[in-house]
Amino acid sequence: MATLMIVCPACGKCKALLPVGKPQPVTDASFVQEVERAPVPVLVDAWAPWCGPGHMIAPVIDQLAIEPAGRVRAATRESHRLTAMTQRWASCC
């Protein structure tokens, strides 16, 4: 009988396990730690509930949270709720 071994990606610097499977939500409070200081590049999806294109791209962002795990991270943020970050990064949503 074959054994399936699941390997979770770890940070190359501190060896902490990286989240896999779903884009991680970021807030004003967590943005610096989760995105700017991340050990790997982070794709941040800025979305709003009324944004049709944002809902259309969501499955692609979900897939990007799984496939390149450990090399790239995916994160999401509700741009209408995070005014400081939205202003800083000039998000249009």
C-alpha positions as semicolon CSV with decimal commas, in nm:
position;residue;x (nm);y (nm);z (nm)
1;M;0,000;0,000;0,000
2;A;0,137;0,341;-0,100
3;T;0,165;0,616;0,159
4;L;0,074;0,971;0,067
5;M;0,299;1,230;0,227
6;I;0,184;1,589;0,236
7;V;0,461;1,845;0,267
8;C;0,371;2,195;0,379
9;P;0,597;2,470;0,248
10;A;0,814;2,648;0,502
11;C;0,978;2,988;0,507
12;G;1,332;2,964;0,377
13;K;1,450;3,210;0,639
14;C;1,277;3,118;0,969
15;K;1,142;2,773;0,870
16;A;0,789;2,862;0,988
17;L;0,514;2,681;0,799
18;L;0,349;2,895;0,533
19;P;-0,030;2,894;0,492
20;V;-0,151;2,692;0,195
21;G;-0,482;2,639;0,028
22;K;-0,662;2,971;0,049
23;P;-0,552;3,330;0,003
24;Q;-0,485;3,476;0,346
25;P;-0,685;3,787;0,438
26;V;-0,477;4,089;0,534
27;T;-0,581;4,393;0,734
28;D;-0,430;4,733;0,800
29;A;-0,280;4,585;1,117
30;S;-0,132;4,275;0,951
31;F;-0,026;4,417;0,614
32;V;0,332;4,507;0,703
33;Q;0,401;4,168;0,863
34;E;0,207;3,952;0,617
35;V;0,298;4,130;0,292
36;E;0,585;4,375;0,320
37;R;0,798;4,149;0,543
38;A;0,695;3,820;0,384
39;P;0,981;3,584;0,300
40;V;0,833;3,522;-0,048
41;P;0,655;3,749;-0,299
42;V;0,289;3,810;-0,215
43;L;0,009;3,867;-0,466
44;V;-0,256;4,084;-0,299
45;D;-0,604;4,073;-0,447
46;A;-0,791;4,395;-0,365
47;W;-1,163;4,332;-0,394
48;A;-1,499;4,476;-0,299
49;P;-1,835;4,297;-0,273
50;W;-1,981;4,500;-0,560
51;C;-1,685;4,441;-0,795
52;G;-1,783;4,195;-1,070
53;P;-1,430;4,150;-1,209
54;G;-1,307;4,080;-0,856
55;H;-1,552;3,792;-0,822
56;M;-1,451;3,662;-1,165
57;I;-1,080;3,651;-1,077
58;A;-1,134;3,491;-0,732
59;P;-1,099;3,127;-0,856
60;V;-0,765;3,216;-1,017
61;I;-0,641;3,374;-0,694
62;D;-0,755;3,062;-0,506
63;Q;-0,554;2,844;-0,744
64;L;-0,248;3,065;-0,702
65;A;-0,270;3,003;-0,328
66;I;-0,226;2,630;-0,392
67;E;-0,002;2,565;-0,694
68;P;0,313;2,770;-0,628
69;A;0,293;2,723;-0,250
70;G;0,618;2,812;-0,083
71;R;0,737;3,025;-0,375
72;V;0,454;3,281;-0,385
73;R;0,174;3,363;-0,143
74;A;-0,172;3,491;-0,223
75;A;-0,354;3,734;0,003
76;T;-0,685;3,918;-0,017
77;R;-0,808;4,241;0,126
78;E;-1,145;4,408;0,124
79;S;-1,039;4,744;-0,011
80;H;-1,353;4,929;0,099
81;R;-1,284;4,836;0,465
82;L;-0,914;4,915;0,481
83;T;-0,884;5,284;0,422
84;A;-0,524;5,337;0,539
85;M;-0,390;5,059;0,321
86;T;-0,617;5,151;0,031
87;Q;-0,489;5,509;0,037
88;R;-0,127;5,401;0,074
89;W;-0,141;5,164;-0,223
90;A;-0,384;5,378;-0,429
91;S;-0,628;5,096;-0,487
92;C;-0,919;5,176;-0,715
93;C;-1,168;4,922;-0,572
